[in-house]
Amino acid sequence: MNRILITGGTGFIGSHTCIALLSKGYDLFVIDSLKNSSKKSLEKIKEIFKKDNKDISSKLRFFEGDLKNKEFIENIFKKAQEDDNPIKGVIHFAGLKAVAESVSKPLLYWNNNVIGSYNLIKSMEKNDCQTIVFSSSATVYGNTSEDLLKEDSPLSPTNPYGTTKLSVENLLKDISQNGNWRIAILRYFNPIGAHKSGLIGENPLQKPNNIFPIIINSAFNKEKLKVFGNDWPTKDGTCIRDYIHVMDLAEGHLKSLNYLIENDPQLLTLNIGKGRGISVIELIKTFENVNNISVPFEFDERREGDVCQLVADNSKLKSILNWSPTKSLEEMCIDGWKWKNLNPKGYS
Ligand SMILES: NC(=O)c1ccc[n+]([C@@H]2O[C@H](COP(=O)([O-])OP(=O)(O)OC[C@H]3O[C@@H](n4cnc5c(N)ncnc54)[C@H](O)[C@@H]3O)[C@@H](O)[C@H]2O)c1
């Protein structure tokens, strides 16, 4: 079966995507620096399959290393060739993602996200592997007055994290010009939730600054969270985002990868969201209702780099992949809370 390289595969979205690909029989090489994750996520994945009497150990191989190290990447491609099962495609998740940190440490973000991606793409070309699915972000759109964002809406990131994502998108656009590459740029909106088993979920080693893990921690530790801004021009004054269940997002990667493999070389850019705007207060209230728990919060000033509303127009996703996310906001909240309760300290 086709071998796929998953960079950043022990992380939140990467580990859930491994499940989606393994379920379809793919053979995976996972690489990660473990800077923001634990390789225990892979042990949990094996456990999930074992519950269904499936042993996927031989199809899930892990290599610890950093994309900034060219030799490391080169050796991964060599290893796959030595096994007589070369890497057929790459899903590239590896990257740093904390917006606030990117504002204070832009060089760290350029080095890790842009140089790391450049090294990967260079090795791919050298080893005749020209199929890649790239994790981009709705952050590339920046401040906007549009209700729904289309893939061709203006791009104008408001922070270095978003600039690094857009730079890699541009690099991919440039290399696609030779007509040999199969590239999918996926612009995620807000992935939350966890695998329904509660065995894997979001487990950041760095302090989270996205809302969902903060809500979970607030409910769990009974600590007040800060909602940044209640004076945005929205129905309740709080920011609007488009939340998508992480298993739906994982499925979106599988569909995109299959689409690329089955079609002619091309550059495909897709929004991956549900197309429904939810305010921070709505998210908190839904979490409280479905889990029967209170989430203490207070309002604070708006946060630098935040934008009012980011919601996907996902019509291109639906028409090209013939697929759209199905899981509800309620399921996202239930699954995320289950993960926390089964793993109060994460994977440790
Ligand atoms: N989670 C979100 O809300 C979100 C939204 C839009 C886009 N994204 C993008 O999706 C991707 C995955 O996000 P996630 O939420 O799973 O984050 P994550 O931090 O859980 O996973 C990213 C993984 O990449 C690894 N990594 C980072 N730099 C690396 C390097 N140079 N070499 C090797 N490994 C490296 C980290 O250790 C981590 O395990 C990231 O590129 C992120 O920017 C995430």
The ligand as an SDF file (V2000), in Angstrom:
LIG
                    3D

 44 48  0  0  0  0  0  0  0  0999 V2000
   -4.6680   23.7580   15.4350 N   0  0  0  0  0  0  0  0  0  0  0  0
   -5.0960   24.7980   14.7360 C   0  0  0  0  0  0  0  0  0  0  0  0
   -5.9680   25.5450   15.1970 O   0  0  0  0  0  0  0  0  0  0  0  0
   -4.5470   25.0850   13.3630 C   0  0  0  0  0  0  0  0  0  0  0  0
   -5.2490   25.9580   12.5180 C   0  0  0  0  0  0  0  0  0  0  0  0
   -4.7320   26.2270   11.2550 C   0  0  0  0  0  0  0  0  0  0  0  0
   -3.5420   25.6340   10.8470 C   0  0  0  0  0  0  0  0  0  0  0  0
   -2.8790   24.8040   11.6970 N   0  0  0  0  0  0  0  0  0  0  0  0
   -1.6190   24.2170   11.2410 C   0  0  0  0  0  0  0  0  0  0  0  0
   -1.7540   22.8130   11.2390 O   0  0  0  0  0  0  0  0  0  0  0  0
   -0.5180   22.1770   11.5630 C   0  0  0  0  0  0  0  0  0  0  0  0
   -0.7280   21.2030   12.6990 C   0  0  0  0  0  0  0  0  0  0  0  0
   -1.2910   21.9030   13.7990 O   0  0  0  0  0  0  0  0  0  0  0  0
   -1.5780   21.2110   15.1900 P   0  0  0  0  0  0  0  0  0  0  0  0
   -2.7000   21.9350   15.8080 O   0  0  0  0  0  0  0  0  0  0  0  0
   -1.6580   19.7390   15.0310 O   0  0  0  0  0  0  0  0  0  0  0  0
   -0.2580   21.6120   15.9710 O   0  0  0  0  0  0  0  0  0  0  0  0
    0.6960   20.7290   16.8900 P   0  0  0  0  0  0  0  0  0  0  0  0
    1.6600   21.6770   17.5290 O   0  0  0  0  0  0  0  0  0  0  0  0
   -0.0880   19.8440   17.7750 O   0  0  0  0  0  0  0  0  0  0  0  0
    1.4340   19.8280   15.7960 O   0  0  0  0  0  0  0  0  0  0  0  0
    2.5100   20.3060   15.0390 C   0  0  0  0  0  0  0  0  0  0  0  0
    3.6510   19.3260   15.2160 C   0  0  0  0  0  0  0  0  0  0  0  0
    4.7650   19.7480   14.4420 O   0  0  0  0  0  0  0  0  0  0  0  0
    5.9520   19.4790   15.1960 C   0  0  0  0  0  0  0  0  0  0  0  0
    6.9860   20.3650   14.6620 N   0  0  0  0  0  0  0  0  0  0  0  0
    7.0270   21.7190   14.6980 C   0  0  0  0  0  0  0  0  0  0  0  0
    8.1080   22.1640   14.0380 N   0  0  0  0  0  0  0  0  0  0  0  0
    8.7730   21.0800   13.5750 C   0  0  0  0  0  0  0  0  0  0  0  0
    9.9600   20.8860   12.8230 C   0  0  0  0  0  0  0  0  0  0  0  0
   10.7020   21.9240   12.4080 N   0  0  0  0  0  0  0  0  0  0  0  0
   10.3490   19.6420   12.5220 N   0  0  0  0  0  0  0  0  0  0  0  0
    9.6200   18.5710   12.9190 C   0  0  0  0  0  0  0  0  0  0  0  0
    8.4870   18.6830   13.6440 N   0  0  0  0  0  0  0  0  0  0  0  0
    8.0690   19.9260   13.9650 C   0  0  0  0  0  0  0  0  0  0  0  0
    5.5540   19.7570   16.6470 C   0  0  0  0  0  0  0  0  0  0  0  0
    6.3710   19.0950   17.5810 O   0  0  0  0  0  0  0  0  0  0  0  0
    4.1210   19.2400   16.6690 C   0  0  0  0  0  0  0  0  0  0  0  0
    4.0600   17.8910   17.0590 O   0  0  0  0  0  0  0  0  0  0  0  0
    0.4550   23.3130   11.8970 C   0  0  0  0  0  0  0  0  0  0  0  0
    1.2330   23.5680   10.7720 O   0  0  0  0  0  0  0  0  0  0  0  0
   -0.4670   24.4910   12.1920 C   0  0  0  0  0  0  0  0  0  0  0  0
    0.1440   25.7100   11.8880 O   0  0  0  0  0  0  0  0  0  0  0  0
   -3.3680   24.5080   12.9340 C   0  0  0  0  0  0  0  0  0  0  0  0
  1  2  1  0
  2  3  2  0
  2  4  1  0
  4  5  1  0
  4 44  2  0
  5  6  2  0
  6  7  1  0
  7  8  2  0
  8  9  1  0
  8 44  1  0
  9 10  1  0
  9 42  1  0
 10 11  1  0
 11 12  1  0
 11 40  1  0
 12 13  1  0
 13 14  1  0
 14 15  2  0
 14 16  1  0
 14 17  1  0
 17 18  1  0
 18 19  2  0
 18 20  1  0
 18 21  1  0
 21 22  1  0
 22 23  1  0
 23 24  1  0
 23 38  1  0
 24 25  1  0
 25 26  1  0
 25 36  1  0
 26 27  1  0
 26 35  1  0
 27 28  2  0
 28 29  1  0
 29 30  1  0
 29 35  2  0
 30 31  1  0
 30 32  2  0
 32 33  1  0
 33 34  2  0
 34 35  1  0
 36 37  1  0
 36 38  1  0
 38 39  1  0
 40 41  1  0
 40 42  1  0
 42 43  1  0
M  CHG  2   8   1  16  -1
M  END
$$$$
